[in-house]
Amino acid sequence: MLITKEIVCDTLLAYLNYRLTLAQLVDWAETMLCEGELVGPIELLSDILARLGLADVREFGLSWDDCTALLARLGYQLQVQAMPLAA
């Protein structure tokens, strides 16, 4: 599978929007680091995937600020939007 900055961004946003669990994000990052074909800034992508792959380790974790910083490194600015709950 090809891994681009956009795919990493979309996957991190899926986690932040509760469409992926932390365990799923970590598993995805570990798999993509080992099996994915990185396209674009390879060193940046591998560094971010490695960081996400450690997010389930207590000493590393993954805070909101971490996510904001990772997205900024990918060239994105994180913005928050509230949506009404579905009835």
Beta strands, then each sheet from edge to edge (+ up, - down):
strand 1: 2-3
strand 2: 37-38
sheet 1: 1+ 2+
end
